[in-house]
Amino acid sequence: MKNGEREGAKGFKIENLQKNIEKYHPEYEMLLPRWLFFLDSYEGGFDYTQNPHYLFSHSRESAEDRAFRLRRVVYYNYCRSIVDLYISYIYKKEIVRESENVNYLNFLKDVDLKGNDIDTMMSRYIAPLSQVFGVVYVVVDMPQVKEQFNTSYDEKLLGIRPYISVVSPLNLIDWELDPFGRFRWVKLREKLSSNRSPFEEFKQQEYVYRIWTDDKWYLLDKEGNFLNQHGAEGEAHPLGVVPVVAVYNEKSMMHSLSGISALQDIAPCCQKIYNLASLLDEFLYKQCFSFLAWPGDVDVERLGVNNLATYDPEARTLPAYITPPTDPAKFIESQIEKNIEEIYRLARIKYIAVSSQAESGVARSIEFHDTNNILARKALSLQQAENEIAELFFRWIGEPNDVNIIYPREFNIRAVNEEIEESIKVMSLELSKTLNARIGKRLVKTILPSLSLSEEERIYKEIDERASGAEKQNL
């Protein structure tokens, strides 16, 4: 190391850290436009329709016509409907979170120190954002206090405990991973809180940059000045890992950290529908009214040029109103319909308008199996994320992790009463006590999919005891 240079955590050169504070990871810069597109596609509304890049220009339209078309365009938000449907299925059933640790149970009631419980944070923020971006990050941190406490017991007395904050990939701007895919360090961009008084002018939003390593953290402004208490020495933490959890929709095989958005193939289809619907609107706007065909010259000033067409008076045909052809509009409508069908096919969700015929039981089973697998993978990813959050919580408080988190694996859209009815019919045949016990256990999973392991074992034991008791009576 050269004279005058200082080392930070794990040998990081402080001068390099300060010099590159506003530098971004190459993968971040490449994926940023996609993330913004996915976010706009999910949120929709004016953020989408006021972005001129999403509406394609027609080769024969003037700039004035395009501007007027942009004012009228409407975005049909299938992206939000599909993501929200996924999340509603996953969190429709109870999530099991078993723990005897009082601190952890209290943490679940207010995970962000803003009054949001774990179900609210997962279903309204973390899970939807992971679907939209492909990945979202959760930081598990401890509140900063001016006083130093000798023991964790002192912290508990004052209610100081870990909390989580959600970080979108838009604000995790640089990172480095080890050979096992774990963070060596991350750089987060955070909004600087404004202390503006009612008598001051509004100032442009400023940002600060927080660096997490596996044993320290730093806080710097955009000029590279340290804002944390111990400056270049950093603030020590006891975790031994970077306290950031990556919550994936699905991991990418091409990129080191980013995930695959649930909207990756759906959002472009929505944009295509958006453009087709605008063309259809333009067609109707300009040609929906019949126009008058008139022989020879007329008083154009009186009739106007938009509702009149003249023709050779020698043709000896009477004036008549002519209706524009509807074939172009019907063709555009058919293309819109095809893209809607494709959106639901990509989402593995039944599109009801495709067929009005009653489906066979086999067809329903195949369709459900495909959808269930997708939901099960998403649920497993969210379960893993919650387990990692819990692990970081217990590292912060210095206690062993005793949490058991179980997300549902079955999301059968078939009516439960149908399955119960079929099972009762089979059990009533009394073909086998063992068979009846197996069917009974399957029904338990169907009716109560989120049972804890202890409850499930107790119920299964009672079913087996009942079956063995029935066998003894028959002997």
N, C-alpha and C positions, 0 to 999 in steps of 0.2 A: 504494500500500500504506500502511495506517495505521501510525502510530508504535507501536513495540513489537512489531509483527508480524514474524515471520521467514519467510524463503522456503526451501523445500527444493529438491529436484531439479525442473527444468523449471518453476520458479515455484510449486510447490505450497506452500500456506500450512501451516506446521507446526502452528499452533494448531488449524486445522480437522482436520488429520490426527489430532491427539491427542483432540480432542473427539468425533470420529466413529469412534473405533477399534473399537467393537463394533457399528457400523452394518452392515446387510446390504444387498446389491443387491436391488431389488424382484423381479427375475427369480428370484433365489435363494430368496426367501421364498415365491414362488408355486410353485416346482417342488420344494421340499424334501419335502412329503408324498408326492409321486410317487416321488422317489428312494428314500425309506424303504420304500415299498410294494414297489418293484422289488427292493430289496436283501433284504427279508424273503421275497419270493416266490422268489428265487434260493437263499437259504441254507436256507429251510424250517425244519423241526424245531420245537423249543419256542419259538423267537422268533416263529414264525408262529402256532402253536396257542395260545399263551398270550396273544396279543393279541385281546381280546374284540371289537375293531372288525371283524375279518375274518369273524366268524360272525354272520349275520343272525338276528334273533329271529323266531320264528313268532308270528303274531297270537293264537293260542289257547294258547300255552304260558306257564306260570308262570315267575317268576324262578328258582325252585328247579329246575324242569325244565331250563331253559336252562343253568344253572350245571353241572348234572350232564351235560348233552349236551356242553358245552364241555370237560369233563374227558375225555370219550371220543373226541373228534374226532381224525381223522388227516388230515394234509395229503399229497396225492400230488404229488410235486415234478416236474412236467414241465418247468418253467422251467429248472432246473439241467441236466436231461438234454439239452435242446435247445441251450443255450448251450455246454455242454461238447462236444456233437457238432460244432457249428460250429468250435470251436477245434481239436478233434482233427483235423478234415479239413485245416485250414489249415496246422497245424504237423506234420502227418504227413509232409509232404515237406520236403526240405532247403531252408533259406533261404540264398541266396547272399549273402555279405558279403565283397566283394573290397576289399582295401586293402594297400598296402605299408608303411603307417605302423605301426611297432612299438608305439607308445604306444596307438594305437587298438585294435590286436589284443589288447594286454594289458587294455585297458578292457573288451573284450567278454567276457573270462574272469571278470571280477568288476565288474559295472557299478554295484553299490550299496555297495561296500566292506563287504559282509556275506557275500561268498562266492557270490552268485548270478550266474550268467552271463546273457548276453543272451537266450538261448532260454528259460531258466527265468523270467526277469522278464516276457518278452512273453507266453508261453503260460499262465503260472499266475496272473499278476497283472494286467498291463496290458490284454491282449486280453479276458479275461473281464469285467473291470470296465467296459471301454468298451461291451461288449454289454449289461451290466446297466443301467448308468446312461445310456447313450447317448453319454457322453463321460467321459474320465478325463484327468488332467493329469500330466505328467512334468516335474519340475524338474531341470535340469542345473546343478549347483552345484559349487563348489570348497571343499574343507575349510578351515575357519578355523584359522589358525595365529597365534600371538602374535608371531613374528618376521616382519619384512618382508624379502622376497628381492629382490635387484636384477634378476635375470633368471629366465626360465622354466627355464633350465638348472639353476639352483640348486634349483628346486622338483622337477624330475625326479630329481635326485640323491637327494632325501629321499623319493621316492615319492609326492609330493603331486600329485594329478591329479583331474580332474573325476569326478563320480559322479552317479547319478540317484536321485531319490526319487519315489515315486508318491503323488499327492494326489487323493483322491476329490472329486467336486463338493460333497460335504458340507462340505469344509474350504477350498474356494476361495470365500470369502464375499462378495467385492466386486471389481469390476474396471471398467476403461474401455477401449474399443476405439477405434482410429483409423478413418478412412473406408474403409480397406482390410481391416478385420477383424482387425488385429494389436493386441496388447495395448499400451496406453499404460502401464498399471500394473495390478498385482494385489495383493490382500490375502489372505494365507493364515492360517488358524488352525492352530496347532501345539500339541501337548500338551507341557506343561512337564515335563521330566524330574524325577522325584522322587529326592531324596537321603535318603530316610527310612532310618533305622538300624533294626536288628532290635528295638530297645527303644522305638521311637516308635509312636504310634498312626497308623492310616491316615488320610491327609488327602484331602479331596475333590480330584478332578482339576482342575488349573488349566491355563489356556491362555495362550499368548503369540501375538502377531500380527506376521507378517513382511510388509513391503511391498517389492515389487520394482518398480523403474522401469527404463528402458532404460540408466541409467548408475549407479544407486545402489540400496542396499537398507537398510531400517530394521527394527529389532526393538523392539516395545513390549509392555508388559503391559496388562492390562485397564483400568488407571487412566490409561493414556496416557504412562507413564514410559518413557523410552528405555533399552533394555538393550544396544544395540550400542555399540561402543567410542567412536565419535565423536559419539554422540548425535544431535542435530538436523541435523548436517552430513551424516550418512549415511555409508555405506561404499561407496566407489567400486568399480565393476567395469568391465572393458574391452570388454564384448560389443556395446554399441550397440543391444541389443534386450532385452526381458524374457525371461529364460531359462526360459520355461514353454511346453511343447508340449501342445496339445490333441489328444488321440487320440479320434477319433470312431468310433462305429458307423455313424452316418449323420447328416449335418448337418440341423438343423431350419430350415425356412423361416419359422417364426413367432417364434423366439427368437434373440437375438443370439449367444449362446455355447453354449447347451445343445444336445445332440444328441438323436436319436430312439433310444430304447431298443429292443433286439431283443425285449423283453418287453412293449412298450407295449400290444399287443392280446392277447398270450398270457397275461399275468399275470391279467387279469380273468376269462378263461376258467378258469384254474386255481382262482381264488377261487370261481367258480360251481360247479365240480366239488366243491370242498371243502364247500360248503354242501349240495349235493345228496347227497353221500355221508353227511353228518351226518344229514340227514332220513331217508335209507334206514336208517342205523344205528338211529335212533330208532324207526322203524317196526318193524324186526326185534326190537329190544330189548323193545318193549311188546306185540307181537302175534305173535311167532314161535311161541308155544306154543298148542296147542289149549285151549279152555276148555269146561267142563261145563255143559250146559243141563239144568236140573232143575225139575220141576214143583212149584209151591208153595213154602212157606217151608222153610228148612233151617237147620242149625246154622252160621250165618255165621262164628262164632268158630273153628269147626273147619275149615271149608273155605276161608274167606277170600273177600274180594270180588274179587280179581284173577283168580281162576280159575273163576268161577262166574257163570252167568246164570240167573235164575229166569223161569218163564213160567206162565201160567194152567193150573192142574191140570185144568181142565175140557176142555182141548184133547185130552186122552187120547192123548198121544204119549209114547213111551218116552224116558227120559233118554239123552242122547247127547253125545259130544264134537264140538265144532264148530271147524272150522279157519277162521281169518280169511282173507279174500280176498287173493290175491297180485297182483292187477292193479295196485294202487298202487305196489308194489315194482318190478314189471316196467316200469312207466312211468318211474319215477325212474331205473332202470338204463338205459333207452333214452336218456334225456336226458343221462346221464353219458357214454354212448358217443358221442352226437352231438357233445358238447363236446370229447371227446378227438380225434375226427376233425377238428374245426375247428381245434384247436391245431396239429395236424400240417399242415393245409392252410395256415394262416397262416405256419408255419415253412418251408413249401415242402419238406417232408420226407414221403416216402411213409409212409402208415399201413398196415401189413401186413394188419391185420384187416379192412380195407374189402372186399377181394375175394380169393378164393383161386384165381381163374382165372388162367391164364398170360397175361401181357401180351404184346402184339405188340411187334416191334422199334421201330415208330413211336411207340407209347405210351411206351416206355422212354426214347426219345430226347427227346421233348417234356418229360417229367418231369425228366430229368437236366439239360436245358438251363436250365430255370427255376432249379433248385437251384444249378447251376454259376455262374450270373450273380450270385446273392446272395453266394456264397463269394468270387467274384472281386472284387466290390466291397469286401467286408470286408478281403480281403488287400491290395488297393490302398491302403486307408486306413491299415492297419498299416505298410505299406512306406513311405508318406509320413511317418508319425510317426517311424519309425526314421531316415529321411533327415534330418529336422529335429533329432533328438537328436544325430546325428553332426555336423551343422553347428554346433550349440552346443558340442559337445566340442572341435572344432578352433578355434573362436573363443576358448575358454578357454585353449588351449595356444599360440595365436598361430601356427598352421600352416595351410597350405592344405588344403582338404577333398579327399581323393582316394578317397572311398568309393563303391563301386557296390553297391547293395543290390537284390536281386531276389526278390520273393515269387512263388510259383506262380500261374498264371492258370487252369489247367485242373485240375478236381477230378473227373475222370470216374469215376463209381461203377461203370461197366461194367468187367468183368474185362479186364486187360491182355492176357491170353493169347488172349481172343476176338479182339481187334483185331489182334494179331500173326498169328493164324491166317488171318484174312480177307485181311490185307495180303499174306501169302506166296502165297495162292492167286492174287491178281491179278498179283503180280510174276512168278509162274511162267508166266503166259501170254505173257510177253515182247512185250507190245503196243507198248511204247515205252520206250527207255532213259531218256528225260526223265521219263516217268510213273513208272518205277521209282525214279528219283532223288528225285522229289517224295514218293513213298510212304515211302521210306527216311528222309527228313528228318522226316516226320510221326511216324514210329515213334520217332525219337530224342527228340522232344518228349514223346511219351507215356511212354516208359520212363524218361527222365531229364529231368523238367520243370524242374529248378532248375540247369541247366548255366550256368556263367559265359559271358559273351559270347565270350571268347577260346576256350574249349573248344568252344562251339557252332560258331564259325566254322571251327575246325580240322576238326571232324568233317564239316561240310557240304562243305568243300573236298575232303576225302578221298572223299566220296560222289560229287561231281561228277567228280573225276579218274578214279574207277573207271568211271563211266558213259561218259566220253569215251574211256577206254581200250578198253572193250568195243565201242564204235562203230568204232574204228580196226581192231580185229581182224576185224570183219564186212565191212570194205571189201575 
